[in-house]
Amino acid sequence: MKVMTMAEMAMNGESPEILFWVGCAGSFDQRAQKITKAFASILDKVGMRYAILGKEEACTGDPARRAGNEFLFQMMAYQNIQILNGYGIKKIVTTCPHCFNTLKNEYPELGGNYEVIHHTTLLQQLIDEGRIQLKEGGAFKGKKISFHDSCYLGRANNIYEAPRKVLEALDAELVEMKRCRSKGLCCGAGGAQMFKEDEPGNQRINIERADEALATGAGFIAAACPFCNTMMTDGVKNREKENEVAVLDVAELVAQSME
């Protein structure tokens, strides 16, 4: 895929409608790279002029701050803000709720003020505007899909409707888990838990959450966060259900359903 970087755009004296913040998972994790590609292919199809930072993009510092290393967080944040402000970036979209929350709610106090949107919100806007054309009787028509609320999308930023509206636009049957929306259970990866060993307990959080998703009888579990995707996938594999139930990002579902 040919994706323009900000440096290339600036060289040509152009500016993008939107900066796509890829994030560490979306850049380096093999599974999350597929989500990045799916989302970029949607942006290409609708003709949106977007760019990425490429090698100039560093981690937002979310895991460092959550794990208690405030000094490292601020160092990373200042570095990113300098680059973003240097390019005069106004609008950012990201496929990761952790990046979304940090850029939107935590960068302003350090001098980084941007309009930040999560990719599910952008997808909903594009569907509403008729820019995303979905196939009649697409791949997920009538299929049961259960949506897992990411903590940083739901409770932290009150975004519950956008991903669900996108799934409804696919003509799928949305089946909710018993704990959903503001009562949703964490996948177990947030707060930098992704990068450390389990603490003593009798049940892994991601397995408990995967059990709730499997109990809905849905053939697809939709996520809107690369961390949630990993944890739910691991939970489904632990229950040896990976051949019956697929864990997909909302962007992947849309990419597969487009004209």
URBELDA-V807239 format. One line per field, one symbol per residue. ss: DSSP state (~ for helix, > for strand, _ for the rest). phi: phi as a letter, one per 20 degrees, with the letter a starting at -180 (. if undefined). burial: # if it has 9 or more other ideal C-beta (glycine too) atoms within 8 Angstrom, else .. Layout:
BEGIN
ss = ???
phi = ???
burial = ???
END
This chain:
BEGIN
ss = ____>~~~~~~______>>>>_~~~~~~_~~~~~~~~~~~~~~~~____>>>_~~~_____~~~~~___~~~~~~~~~~~~~~~~~____>>>>__~~~~~~~~~~_~~~____>>>>~~~~~~~~~~_____>_________>>>>_____________~~~~~~~~~___>>______~~~_________~~~_________~~~~~~~~~~~____>>>>__~~~~~~~~~~~~~_______>>>>~~~~~~~~>_
phi = .ddfeffffffemdcefbeeefnfffedegfffffgfffffffffemeecbdemfeedgfngffffeoefffgffffffffgffffemfdcccbedfffgffffddfgfdnddcedcefffffffffffmfeeefflffdgmfecddeffgfefffclddfgfffffffemeeedeffdblfegeffodfmmfgdcffegrdbfffffffffffffmfecdeccbffggffffffffgeldfedcddcfgffffgfdfg
burial = ..####.###.....#.######.###.#.##############.#...####..##.#########....##########.###.#.#.##############.##..#.#.#.#########.##....#.##..#.##.############.##.##.#######.###.####..#...#######.#.#.........###########.#.#.####################.#...#.############.
END
